[in-house]
Structure formats: structure tokens, C-alpha cells
Amino acid sequence: KLISKIDSAIRRIEDGTYGYCEATGEPIGLRRLEARPTATLSLEAQERHERKERTLRDD
């Protein structure tokens, strides 16, 4: 699974979309990318996604 995430990150580097949030199109913070180079969502978008996921799981 990690290899597929790395491959995806490399494709995003090649097509110029690396470092931008897939949900909002805004830049992903450098600290987040340093901590998780394969991140596809900004910290805020990831937190929203996790809250929504928790809500759906709790229902």
C-alpha cells in the first residue's frame, strides 16, 4: 500500500499537482509534507475527512 502511495506521489510530482490538496486545491503545508510526503489532503481537509468518517462509523 505504501509503494502505491509513493508511486502516486511521484506521478503528482511529474504532473505538477504534488503539494496541493485534492479536496480544496490549496497548497499542503510544508510541515505536513515533511511529516507525510505522500499526503494528498491539507491538514484541515484531512481533519474534516476524519470527522466525517467518525460520524458515519458512529451511526
N, CA, C, O and CB atoms as a CASP TS submission, in Angstrom:
PFRMAT TS
TARGET T0000
AUTHOR 0000-0000-0000
METHOD Language model
MODEL 1
PARENT N/A
ATOM      1  N   LYS     1       0.829  -1.192   0.000  1.00  0.00           N
ATOM      2  CA  LYS     1       0.000   0.000   0.000  1.00  0.00           C
ATOM      3  C   LYS     1       0.877   1.260   0.000  1.00  0.00           C
ATOM      4  O   LYS     1       0.580   2.232  -0.694  1.00  0.00           O
ATOM      5  CB  LYS     1      -0.945  -0.004   1.218  1.00  0.00           C
ATOM      6  N   LEU     2       1.944   1.230   0.775  1.00  0.00           N
ATOM      7  CA  LEU     2       2.838   2.385   0.823  1.00  0.00           C
ATOM      8  C   LEU     2       3.496   2.621  -0.529  1.00  0.00           C
ATOM      9  O   LEU     2       3.650   3.766  -0.955  1.00  0.00           O
ATOM     10  CB  LEU     2       3.907   2.191   1.902  1.00  0.00           C
ATOM     11  N   ILE     3       3.884   1.548  -1.204  1.00  0.00           N
ATOM     12  CA  ILE     3       4.514   1.693  -2.516  1.00  0.00           C
ATOM     13  C   ILE     3       3.553   2.352  -3.497  1.00  0.00           C
ATOM     14  O   ILE     3       3.971   3.186  -4.300  1.00  0.00           O
ATOM     15  CB  ILE     3       4.969   0.325  -3.054  1.00  0.00           C
ATOM     16  N   SER     4       2.278   1.993  -3.445  1.00  0.00           N
ATOM     17  CA  SER     4       1.318   2.626  -4.353  1.00  0.00           C
ATOM     18  C   SER     4       1.145   4.101  -4.010  1.00  0.00           C
ATOM     19  O   SER     4       0.941   4.917  -4.909  1.00  0.00           O
ATOM     20  CB  SER     4      -0.040   1.905  -4.292  1.00  0.00           C
ATOM     21  N   LYS     5       1.222   4.464  -2.726  1.00  0.00           N
ATOM     22  CA  LYS     5       1.138   5.872  -2.334  1.00  0.00           C
ATOM     23  C   LYS     5       2.364   6.641  -2.809  1.00  0.00           C
ATOM     24  O   LYS     5       2.253   7.792  -3.231  1.00  0.00           O
ATOM     25  CB  LYS     5       0.993   6.000  -0.811  1.00  0.00           C
ATOM     26  N   ILE     6       3.528   6.011  -2.743  1.00  0.00           N
ATOM     27  CA  ILE     6       4.761   6.641  -3.222  1.00  0.00           C
ATOM     28  C   ILE     6       4.688   6.827  -4.740  1.00  0.00           C
ATOM     29  O   ILE     6       5.034   7.889  -5.256  1.00  0.00           O
ATOM     30  CB  ILE     6       6.006   5.788  -2.834  1.00  0.00           C
ATOM     31  N   ASP     7       4.236   5.789  -5.451  1.00  0.00           N
ATOM     32  CA  ASP     7       4.081   5.897  -6.906  1.00  0.00           C
ATOM     33  C   ASP     7       3.127   7.029  -7.267  1.00  0.00           C
ATOM     34  O   ASP     7       3.373   7.777  -8.212  1.00  0.00           O
ATOM     35  CB  ASP     7       3.573   4.571  -7.495  1.00  0.00           C
ATOM     36  N   SER     8       2.045   7.150  -6.517  1.00  0.00           N
ATOM     37  CA  SER     8       1.075   8.210  -6.752  1.00  0.00           C
ATOM     38  C   SER     8       1.708   9.584  -6.510  1.00  0.00           C
ATOM     39  O   SER     8       1.479  10.521  -7.276  1.00  0.00           O
ATOM     40  CB  SER     8      -0.156   8.020  -5.848  1.00  0.00           C
ATOM     41  N   ALA     9       2.500   9.698  -5.448  1.00  0.00           N
ATOM     42  CA  ALA     9       3.181  10.971  -5.157  1.00  0.00           C
ATOM     43  C   ALA     9       4.148  11.329  -6.281  1.00  0.00           C
ATOM     44  O   ALA     9       4.246  12.495  -6.664  1.00  0.00           O
ATOM     45  CB  ALA     9       3.939  10.891  -3.808  1.00  0.00           C
ATOM     46  N   ILE    10       4.854  10.349  -6.808  1.00  0.00           N
ATOM     47  CA  ILE    10       5.784  10.593  -7.914  1.00  0.00           C
ATOM     48  C   ILE    10       5.015  11.071  -9.147  1.00  0.00           C
ATOM     49  O   ILE    10       5.465  11.983  -9.840  1.00  0.00           O
ATOM     50  CB  ILE    10       6.595   9.311  -8.244  1.00  0.00           C
ATOM     51  N   ARG    11       3.861  10.461  -9.425  1.00  0.00           N
ATOM     52  CA  ARG    11       3.043  10.910 -10.561  1.00  0.00           C
ATOM     53  C   ARG    11       2.585  12.349 -10.359  1.00  0.00           C
ATOM     54  O   ARG    11       2.569  13.138 -11.305  1.00  0.00           O
ATOM     55  CB  ARG    11       1.820   9.989 -10.748  1.00  0.00           C
ATOM     56  N   ARG    12       2.211  12.694  -9.118  1.00  0.00           N
ATOM     57  CA  ARG    12       1.780  14.067  -8.833  1.00  0.00           C
ATOM     58  C   ARG    12       2.942  15.049  -8.995  1.00  0.00           C
ATOM     59  O   ARG    12       2.739  16.180  -9.437  1.00  0.00           O
ATOM     60  CB  ARG    12       1.199  14.163  -7.406  1.00  0.00           C
ATOM     61  N   ILE    13       4.149  14.628  -8.642  1.00  0.00           N
ATOM     62  CA  ILE    13       5.331  15.478  -8.860  1.00  0.00           C
ATOM     63  C   ILE    13       5.496  15.715 -10.360  1.00  0.00           C
ATOM     64  O   ILE    13       5.717  16.844 -10.799  1.00  0.00           O
ATOM     65  CB  ILE    13       6.626  14.820  -8.254  1.00  0.00           C
ATOM     66  N   GLU    14       5.388  14.643 -11.137  1.00  0.00           N
ATOM     67  CA  GLU    14       5.578  14.740 -12.586  1.00  0.00           C
ATOM     68  C   GLU    14       4.523  15.605 -13.258  1.00  0.00           C
ATOM     69  O   GLU    14       4.827  16.335 -14.202  1.00  0.00           O
ATOM     70  CB  GLU    14       5.563  13.362 -13.202  1.00  0.00           C
ATOM     71  N   ASP    15       3.275  15.529 -12.774  1.00  0.00           N
ATOM     72  CA  ASP    15       2.221  16.319 -13.436  1.00  0.00           C
ATOM     73  C   ASP    15       1.999  17.684 -12.784  1.00  0.00           C
ATOM     74  O   ASP    15       1.116  18.437 -13.194  1.00  0.00           O
ATOM     75  CB  ASP    15       0.917  15.544 -13.430  1.00  0.00           C
ATOM     76  N   GLY    16       2.803  17.995 -11.767  1.00  0.00           N
ATOM     77  CA  GLY    16       2.758  19.330 -11.170  1.00  0.00           C
ATOM     78  C   GLY    16       1.688  19.537 -10.119  1.00  0.00           C
ATOM     79  O   GLY    16       1.440  20.672  -9.712  1.00  0.00           O
ATOM     80  N   THR    17       1.042  18.460  -9.667  1.00  0.00           N
ATOM     81  CA  THR    17      -0.002  18.619  -8.655  1.00  0.00           C
ATOM     82  C   THR    17       0.457  18.243  -7.252  1.00  0.00           C
ATOM     83  O   THR    17      -0.312  18.352  -6.297  1.00  0.00           O
ATOM     84  CB  THR    17      -1.196  17.789  -9.025  1.00  0.00           C
ATOM     85  N   TYR    18       1.700  17.802  -7.122  1.00  0.00           N
ATOM     86  CA  TYR    18       2.213  17.425  -5.791  1.00  0.00           C
ATOM     87  C   TYR    18       2.226  18.650  -4.881  1.00  0.00           C
ATOM     88  O   TYR    18       2.629  19.740  -5.285  1.00  0.00           O
ATOM     89  CB  TYR    18       3.647  16.812  -5.896  1.00  0.00           C
ATOM     90  N   GLY    19       1.780  18.446  -3.658  1.00  0.00           N
ATOM     91  CA  GLY    19       1.814  19.530  -2.682  1.00  0.00           C
ATOM     92  C   GLY    19       0.528  20.334  -2.631  1.00  0.00           C
ATOM     93  O   GLY    19       0.420  21.298  -1.873  1.00  0.00           O
ATOM     94  N   TYR    20      -0.451  19.934  -3.443  1.00  0.00           N
ATOM     95  CA  TYR    20      -1.744  20.614  -3.434  1.00  0.00           C
ATOM     96  C   TYR    20      -2.827  19.654  -2.967  1.00  0.00           C
ATOM     97  O   TYR    20      -2.845  18.485  -3.351  1.00  0.00           O
ATOM     98  CB  TYR    20      -2.083  21.173  -4.835  1.00  0.00           C
ATOM     99  N   CYS    21      -3.715  20.153  -2.148  1.00  0.00           N
ATOM    100  CA  CYS    21      -4.797  19.357  -1.571  1.00  0.00           C
ATOM    101  C   CYS    21      -5.756  18.892  -2.657  1.00  0.00           C
ATOM    102  O   CYS    21      -6.203  19.695  -3.476  1.00  0.00           O
ATOM    103  CB  CYS    21      -5.553  20.165  -0.505  1.00  0.00           C
ATOM    104  N   GLU    22      -6.073  17.610  -2.670  1.00  0.00           N
ATOM    105  CA  GLU    22      -7.013  17.073  -3.644  1.00  0.00           C
ATOM    106  C   GLU    22      -8.436  17.571  -3.405  1.00  0.00           C
ATOM    107  O   GLU    22      -9.231  17.626  -4.344  1.00  0.00           O
ATOM    108  CB  GLU    22      -6.986  15.561  -3.608  1.00  0.00           C
ATOM    109  N   ALA    23      -8.770  17.933  -2.174  1.00  0.00           N
ATOM    110  CA  ALA    23     -10.126  18.373  -1.847  1.00  0.00           C
ATOM    111  C   ALA    23     -10.337  19.856  -2.125  1.00  0.00           C
ATOM    112  O   ALA    23     -11.401  20.255  -2.598  1.00  0.00           O
ATOM    113  CB  ALA    23     -10.427  18.082  -0.393  1.00  0.00           C
ATOM    114  N   THR    24      -9.335  20.666  -1.836  1.00  0.00           N
ATOM    115  CA  THR    24      -9.527  22.122  -1.922  1.00  0.00           C
ATOM    116  C   THR    24      -8.684  22.793  -3.003  1.00  0.00           C
ATOM    117  O   THR    24      -8.990  23.907  -3.428  1.00  0.00           O
ATOM    118  CB  THR    24      -9.210  22.750  -0.596  1.00  0.00           C
ATOM    119  N   GLY    25      -7.630  22.123  -3.444  1.00  0.00           N
ATOM    120  CA  GLY    25      -6.723  22.723  -4.414  1.00  0.00           C
ATOM    121  C   GLY    25      -5.715  23.675  -3.784  1.00  0.00           C
ATOM    122  O   GLY    25      -4.843  24.206  -4.472  1.00  0.00           O
ATOM    123  N   GLU    26      -5.832  23.889  -2.485  1.00  0.00           N
ATOM    124  CA  GLU    26      -4.909  24.768  -1.765  1.00  0.00           C
ATOM    125  C   GLU    26      -3.592  24.027  -1.503  1.00  0.00           C
ATOM    126  O   GLU    26      -3.572  22.798  -1.448  1.00  0.00           O
ATOM    127  CB  GLU    26      -5.542  25.257  -0.424  1.00  0.00           C
ATOM    128  N   PRO    27      -2.499  24.772  -1.341  1.00  0.00           N
ATOM    129  CA  PRO    27      -1.223  24.127  -1.029  1.00  0.00           C
ATOM    130  C   PRO    27      -1.278  23.384   0.314  1.00  0.00           C
ATOM    131  O   PRO    27      -1.892  23.850   1.273  1.00  0.00           O
ATOM    132  CB  PRO    27      -0.100  25.171  -1.003  1.00  0.00           C
ATOM    133  N   ILE    28      -0.633  22.238   0.356  1.00  0.00           N
ATOM    134  CA  ILE    28      -0.488  21.478   1.598  1.00  0.00           C
ATOM    135  C   ILE    28       0.724  22.070   2.309  1.00  0.00           C
ATOM    136  O   ILE    28       1.751  22.320   1.678  1.00  0.00           O
ATOM    137  CB  ILE    28      -0.318  19.909   1.331  1.00  0.00           C
ATOM    138  N   GLY    29       0.615  22.293   3.604  1.00  0.00           N
ATOM    139  CA  GLY    29       1.700  22.898   4.363  1.00  0.00           C
ATOM    140  C   GLY    29       2.986  22.085   4.307  1.00  0.00           C
ATOM    141  O   GLY    29       2.969  20.854   4.292  1.00  0.00           O
ATOM    142  N   LEU    30       4.095  22.805   4.275  1.00  0.00           N
ATOM    143  CA  LEU    30       5.401  22.162   4.190  1.00  0.00           C
ATOM    144  C   LEU    30       5.650  21.215   5.358  1.00  0.00           C
ATOM    145  O   LEU    30       6.200  20.130   5.172  1.00  0.00           O
ATOM    146  CB  LEU    30       6.492  23.209   4.137  1.00  0.00           C
ATOM    147  N   ARG    31       5.250  21.619   6.556  1.00  0.00           N
ATOM    148  CA  ARG    31       5.463  20.741   7.727  1.00  0.00           C
ATOM    149  C   ARG    31       4.709  19.432   7.559  1.00  0.00           C
ATOM    150  O   ARG    31       5.219  18.375   7.931  1.00  0.00           O
ATOM    151  CB  ARG    31       5.012  21.443   9.031  1.00  0.00           C
ATOM    152  N   ARG    32       3.490  19.485   6.997  1.00  0.00           N
ATOM    153  CA  ARG    32       2.714  18.257   6.770  1.00  0.00           C
ATOM    154  C   ARG    32       3.416  17.386   5.729  1.00  0.00           C
ATOM    155  O   ARG    32       3.519  16.172   5.901  1.00  0.00           O
ATOM    156  CB  ARG    32       1.265  18.594   6.308  1.00  0.00           C
ATOM    157  N   LEU    33       3.896  17.999   4.658  1.00  0.00           N
ATOM    158  CA  LEU    33       4.579  17.217   3.625  1.00  0.00           C
ATOM    159  C   LEU    33       5.889  16.634   4.138  1.00  0.00           C
ATOM    160  O   LEU    33       6.282  15.538   3.739  1.00  0.00           O
ATOM    161  CB  LEU    33       4.844  18.079   2.396  1.00  0.00           C
ATOM    162  N   GLU    34       6.560  17.359   5.015  1.00  0.00           N
ATOM    163  CA  GLU    34       7.789  16.804   5.610  1.00  0.00           C
ATOM    164  C   GLU    34       7.459  15.607   6.481  1.00  0.00           C
ATOM    165  O   GLU    34       8.194  14.619   6.485  1.00  0.00           O
ATOM    166  CB  GLU    34       8.531  17.875   6.440  1.00  0.00           C
ATOM    167  N   ALA    35       6.359  15.687   7.221  1.00  0.00           N
ATOM    168  CA  ALA    35       5.965  14.593   8.109  1.00  0.00           C
ATOM    169  C   ALA    35       5.363  13.419   7.336  1.00  0.00           C
ATOM    170  O   ALA    35       5.559  12.259   7.698  1.00  0.00           O
ATOM    171  CB  ALA    35       4.965  15.096   9.145  1.00  0.00           C
ATOM    172  N   ARG    36       4.625  13.737   6.263  1.00  0.00           N
ATOM    173  CA  ARG    36       3.951  12.705   5.477  1.00  0.00           C
ATOM    174  C   ARG    36       4.062  13.084   3.992  1.00  0.00           C
ATOM    175  O   ARG    36       3.153  13.707   3.443  1.00  0.00           O
ATOM    176  CB  ARG    36       2.442  12.547   5.916  1.00  0.00           C
ATOM    177  N   PRO    37       5.162  12.711   3.349  1.00  0.00           N
ATOM    178  CA  PRO    37       5.390  13.111   1.959  1.00  0.00           C
ATOM    179  C   PRO    37       4.329  12.615   0.976  1.00  0.00           C
ATOM    180  O   PRO    37       4.206  13.169  -0.117  1.00  0.00           O
ATOM    181  CB  PRO    37       6.724  12.618   1.520  1.00  0.00           C
ATOM    182  N   THR    38       3.570  11.595   1.335  1.00  0.00           N
ATOM    183  CA  THR    38       2.546  11.071   0.434  1.00  0.00           C
ATOM    184  C   THR    38       1.179  11.704   0.672  1.00  0.00           C
ATOM    185  O   THR    38       0.190  11.267   0.083  1.00  0.00           O
ATOM    186  CB  THR    38       2.445   9.573   0.588  1.00  0.00           C
ATOM    187  N   ALA    39       1.105  12.724   1.526  1.00  0.00           N
ATOM    188  CA  ALA    39      -0.173  13.365   1.847  1.00  0.00           C
ATOM    189  C   ALA    39      -0.842  13.914   0.593  1.00  0.00           C
ATOM    190  O   ALA    39      -0.187  14.503  -0.267  1.00  0.00           O
ATOM    191  CB  ALA    39       0.035  14.490   2.867  1.00  0.00           C
ATOM    192  N   THR    40      -2.153  13.714   0.502  1.00  0.00           N
ATOM    193  CA  THR    40      -2.915  14.245  -0.625  1.00  0.00           C
ATOM    194  C   THR    40      -3.923  15.288  -0.167  1.00  0.00           C
ATOM    195  O   THR    40      -4.553  15.951  -0.991  1.00  0.00           O
ATOM    196  CB  THR    40      -3.629  13.119  -1.361  1.00  0.00           C
ATOM    197  N   LEU    41      -4.076  15.433   1.149  1.00  0.00           N
ATOM    198  CA  LEU    41      -5.012  16.400   1.711  1.00  0.00           C
ATOM    199  C   LEU    41      -4.278  17.334   2.660  1.00  0.00           C
ATOM    200  O   LEU    41      -3.338  16.929   3.344  1.00  0.00           O
ATOM    201  CB  LEU    41      -6.168  15.686   2.441  1.00  0.00           C
ATOM    202  N   SER    42      -4.712  18.582   2.694  1.00  0.00           N
ATOM    203  CA  SER    42      -4.173  19.513   3.682  1.00  0.00           C
ATOM    204  C   SER    42      -4.571  19.022   5.067  1.00  0.00           C
ATOM    205  O   SER    42      -5.455  18.176   5.202  1.00  0.00           O
ATOM    206  CB  SER    42      -4.685  20.971   3.432  1.00  0.00           C
ATOM    207  N   LEU    43      -3.930  19.543   6.073  1.00  0.00           N
ATOM    208  CA  LEU    43      -4.250  19.140   7.438  1.00  0.00           C
ATOM    209  C   LEU    43      -5.722  19.391   7.740  1.00  0.00           C
ATOM    210  O   LEU    43      -6.387  18.536   8.325  1.00  0.00           O
ATOM    211  CB  LEU    43      -3.366  19.890   8.441  1.00  0.00           C
ATOM    212  N   GLU    44      -6.231  20.546   7.351  1.00  0.00           N
ATOM    213  CA  GLU    44      -7.628  20.885   7.628  1.00  0.00           C
ATOM    214  C   GLU    44      -8.577  19.942   6.895  1.00  0.00           C
ATOM    215  O   GLU    44      -9.557  19.476   7.476  1.00  0.00           O
ATOM    216  CB  GLU    44      -7.916  22.337   7.227  1.00  0.00           C
ATOM    217  N   ALA    45      -8.296  19.659   5.634  1.00  0.00           N
ATOM    218  CA  ALA    45      -9.145  18.748   4.856  1.00  0.00           C
ATOM    219  C   ALA    45      -9.082  17.338   5.424  1.00  0.00           C
ATOM    220  O   ALA    45     -10.095  16.639   5.454  1.00  0.00           O
ATOM    221  CB  ALA    45      -8.721  18.740   3.374  1.00  0.00           C
ATOM    222  N   GLN    46      -7.909  16.910   5.873  1.00  0.00           N
ATOM    223  CA  GLN    46      -7.766  15.579   6.471  1.00  0.00           C
ATOM    224  C   GLN    46      -8.573  15.492   7.761  1.00  0.00           C
ATOM    225  O   GLN    46      -9.225  14.479   8.016  1.00  0.00           O
ATOM    226  CB  GLN    46      -6.279  15.258   6.747  1.00  0.00           C
ATOM    227  N   GLU    47      -8.534  16.541   8.574  1.00  0.00           N
ATOM    228  CA  GLU    47      -9.298  16.546   9.814  1.00  0.00           C
ATOM    229  C   GLU    47     -10.789  16.483   9.524  1.00  0.00           C
ATOM    230  O   GLU    47     -11.516  15.760  10.205  1.00  0.00           O
ATOM    231  CB  GLU    47      -8.970  17.789  10.644  1.00  0.00           C
ATOM    232  N   ARG    48     -11.264  17.233   8.515  1.00  0.00           N
ATOM    233  CA  ARG    48     -12.681  17.175   8.128  1.00  0.00           C
ATOM    234  C   ARG    48     -13.055  15.779   7.674  1.00  0.00           C
ATOM    235  O   ARG    48     -14.106  15.257   8.046  1.00  0.00           O
ATOM    236  CB  ARG    48     -12.985  18.188   7.014  1.00  0.00           C
ATOM    237  N   HIS    49     -12.190  15.175   6.868  1.00  0.00           N
ATOM    238  CA  HIS    49     -12.426  13.818   6.374  1.00  0.00           C
ATOM    239  C   HIS    49     -12.538  12.822   7.530  1.00  0.00           C
ATOM    240  O   HIS    49     -13.430  11.974   7.539  1.00  0.00           O
ATOM    241  CB  HIS    49     -11.299  13.395   5.421  1.00  0.00           C
ATOM    242  N   GLU    50     -11.634  12.929   8.501  1.00  0.00           N
ATOM    243  CA  GLU    50     -11.648  12.016   9.643  1.00  0.00           C
ATOM    244  C   GLU    50     -12.888  12.226  10.511  1.00  0.00           C
ATOM    245  O   GLU    50     -13.467  11.258  11.002  1.00  0.00           O
ATOM    246  CB  GLU    50     -10.385  12.202  10.484  1.00  0.00           C
ATOM    247  N   ARG    51     -13.303  13.491  10.705  1.00  0.00           N
ATOM    248  CA  ARG    51     -14.523  13.750  11.479  1.00  0.00           C
ATOM    249  C   ARG    51     -15.733  13.143  10.778  1.00  0.00           C
ATOM    250  O   ARG    51     -16.579  12.519  11.417  1.00  0.00           O
ATOM    251  CB  ARG    51     -14.731  15.268  11.684  1.00  0.00           C
ATOM    252  N   LYS    52     -15.811  13.326   9.475  1.00  0.00           N
ATOM    253  CA  LYS    52     -16.930  12.772   8.708  1.00  0.00           C
ATOM    254  C   LYS    52     -16.918  11.254   8.784  1.00  0.00           C
ATOM    255  O   LYS    52     -17.966  10.630   8.951  1.00  0.00           O
ATOM    256  CB  LYS    52     -16.869  13.234   7.236  1.00  0.00           C
ATOM    257  N   GLU    53     -15.739  10.659   8.664  1.00  0.00           N
ATOM    258  CA  GLU    53     -15.594   9.212   8.741  1.00  0.00           C
ATOM    259  C   GLU    53     -16.055   8.690  10.102  1.00  0.00           C
ATOM    260  O   GLU    53     -16.753   7.679  10.184  1.00  0.00           O
ATOM    261  CB  GLU    53     -14.138   8.809   8.481  1.00  0.00           C
ATOM    262  N   ARG    54     -15.652   9.395  11.177  1.00  0.00           N
ATOM    263  CA  ARG    54     -16.066   9.001  12.526  1.00  0.00           C
ATOM    264  C   ARG    54     -17.577   9.101  12.699  1.00  0.00           C
ATOM    265  O   ARG    54     -18.195   8.227  13.307  1.00  0.00           O
ATOM    266  CB  ARG    54     -15.367   9.868  13.571  1.00  0.00           C
ATOM    267  N   THR    55     -18.168  10.159  12.167  1.00  0.00           N
ATOM    268  CA  THR    55     -19.607  10.359  12.259  1.00  0.00           C
ATOM    269  C   THR    55     -20.337   9.239  11.551  1.00  0.00           C
ATOM    270  O   THR    55     -21.304   8.696  12.085  1.00  0.00           O
ATOM    271  CB  THR    55     -20.007  11.711  11.668  1.00  0.00           C
ATOM    272  N   LEU    56     -19.890   8.884  10.358  1.00  0.00           N
ATOM    273  CA  LEU    56     -20.540   7.809   9.615  1.00  0.00           C
ATOM    274  C   LEU    56     -20.372   6.471  10.315  1.00  0.00           C
ATOM    275  O   LEU    56     -21.286   5.646  10.299  1.00  0.00           O
ATOM    276  CB  LEU    56     -19.982   7.730   8.201  1.00  0.00           C
ATOM    277  N   ARG    57     -19.233   6.245  10.921  1.00  0.00           N
ATOM    278  CA  ARG    57     -18.959   4.982  11.613  1.00  0.00           C
ATOM    279  C   ARG    57     -19.803   4.874  12.881  1.00  0.00           C
ATOM    280  O   ARG    57     -20.230   3.782  13.256  1.00  0.00           O
ATOM    281  CB  ARG    57     -17.458   4.864  11.960  1.00  0.00           C
ATOM    282  N   ASP    58     -20.043   6.012  13.542  1.00  0.00           N
ATOM    283  CA  ASP    58     -20.795   6.006  14.788  1.00  0.00           C
ATOM    284  C   ASP    58     -22.299   5.825  14.577  1.00  0.00           C
ATOM    285  O   ASP    58     -23.015   5.441  15.502  1.00  0.00           O
ATOM    286  CB  ASP    58     -20.540   7.285  15.535  1.00  0.00           C
ATOM    287  N   ASP    59     -22.777   6.101  13.366  1.00  0.00           N
ATOM    288  CA  ASP    59     -24.220   5.976  13.082  1.00  0.00           C
ATOM    289  C   ASP    59     -24.684   4.551  13.018  1.00  0.00           C
ATOM    290  O   ASP    59     -25.866   4.296  12.789  1.00  0.00           O
ATOM    291  CB  ASP    59     -24.559   6.654  11.790  1.00  0.00           C
TER
END
